[in-house]
Amino acid sequence: MDRFRITGGKPLEGTVRISGAKNAALPTMAAALLTAEPVHLKNIPRVRDIITMGQLIAHTNARVETPDVPPTDLTIEARNITDAEAPYELVRTMRASILMLGPLVARLGHARVSLPGGCAIGARPVDLHIKALEQMGAEISTEHGYVTAHVPGGRLHGAEIRFEKITVTGTENILMAASLAEGETHLESAAREPEVTDLIEVLIKMGARIEGAGTSTLVVRGVERLGGASHTIIPDRIEAGTFVVAGAISGGEIEVTNCKPEHIRAVLAKLCEMGVDIEAAGPDRLRVRGAKKLTAIHVTTEEYPGFATDMQAQVMALATQAQGSSEFVETIFENRYMHASEMTRMGADITIDGRKAVVRGPTPLEGTTVIASDLRASASLVLAGLIARGETIVDRVYHIDRGYERIEEKLSRLGARIERLR
Ligand code: EPZ
């Protein structure tokens, strides 16, 4: 199992280019199952979850092609789907596999998708996805660990859907299903994340009729069939945020390029409140200078456009170096502080009380061996390792490979002393 070895204390300098967004690429790839025509995607991040989604789609007998050059391109052609199943072996490695359900049910009138199973950050049920598809006419049972869906009459119909909780992949699944349904679907309390808006853009290019992109009310008028499309995926706002924190925590000066600052406005505002010097260096780039003195903050994670839960762990690493007590309230997931106990082993002063965390600082961090428990927790431990005295070993970096494209190479190019141990 790969591990990272990091020697801390080196301010980062230079430029880092952000890759495409994992959480936009995954639903967009699944959307290709809605049509028999080829869907050509660009700026796809080369991360493990993309490979898993490719395997899931190929398992249906769709053609999935990644040219050598550019390796960030991908073509999917689901001309002849013969197997509407997403098997446990693939699904268990990636919860986003649930995104297979909406397109398969909509296109074929039936599907069998393994339930994702447990996750370190929370229970993460898919009940809202299932309830909404049932409102659209699907008959769904969950047996032997699988969600089995069947549409009597073969075609879903439109419905009035209001999610009890804002769900990103739930919104994406229903958007894809409603695009081929008979009649109109109204989606209230829809997620407004930029990744959802990017999916809507692709669906519209494929011929879908969707109004309300970027708002919490979406109206979809179903069509008989969808066509192919070509689309460039948006940059990864969480990778961009992670590198902004890397520049800030290391006390260096870096430029983050190929990003969309407006997609992480709430996070950038909190970092500026801490005293990090961040300026726009162009429409798609940010210049970050680490601050000599950081100030404690209060953070409450929220759905977009609020402070992203996927940035909570990384900003917590920075808060260990801030003067005073920072407070975090995690409102999205019930168990998203696994990184805190590992940072405490490095010398941080963090107390957890349910969904609240208090971080007292500044505390010098010491290098030691720490274990990554999930994707964003692993990124936060790498950031802590960049400033820890001596050597930090981050174990189980397979978590980080799921969503960050060769992060150790990008950090090395900025001067970090980090290497992958195989
Ligand atoms: C998406 O997960 C992202 N994943 C997550 O990013 C992100 O943390 C999350 O949205 C929140 O922003 C992808 O886009 C692939 P939700 P998703 O459904 O869609 C509850 C990363 O690090 N809920 O919006 O699975 C759920 O338990 C990952 O890249 C139900 O109760 O999250 C949670 O508490 C981690 N029933 C809340 O809603 C449901 O049917 C929000 O979850 C669905 C969700």
Residues whose N, C-alpha, C, O or C-beta is under 5 A from the ligand:
A	BS01	EPZ	N23 A96 R124 P125 V126 D127 L128 H129 K165 I166 T167 V168 T169 G170 D310 I332 F333 L375 R376
